[in-house]
Amino acid sequence: MLRRKAREYALKILYMMDIKKERNSSILETFWENIEEKEEVKKFANEIVTGVIENLENIDKVISTVSLNWDIERMGYIDRNILRIGTYEILYRDDIPPVVSINEGIELSKIYGDEDSPKFVNGILHKVKEIHEKKGGKNES
């Protein structure tokens, strides 16, 4: 449950960054100013946000490759950032099984997305997982 909470925070932070078209640490610092949360949750959320931002170009490229007929900029902010979190975890986090990242993405999309989001997120993240496994499933970092 702690990691799910952290993913929710990461989604909110990435959403803010996406809306503002800014990807700097001041947004991260501002976000946490008035939030009382366990340090473990904050740490994992920050790791996700930092990992997504540091690898954004590759993450977006992978999402664009597997999302036929869907330009990443045309995707909704929520779906796009859920996909970024899931793709980051699949490609760069050996400590998280891809199936967990996919399931967490689906759950986030049920809460924050629209009625089509869970199916969309599931389909894209499964394709990301397949591509990653074809490359040997090695961490991309």
Secondary structure, DSSP 4 states (H G I P E B T S, - for coil): -HHHHHHHHHHHHHHHHHHHT---HHHHHHHHTT----HHHHHHHHHHHHHHHHTHHHHHHHHHHHSTT--GGGS-HHHHHHHHHHHHHHHH-TTS-HHHHHHHHHHHHHHHS-TTHHHHHHHHHHHHHHHHHHTTS----
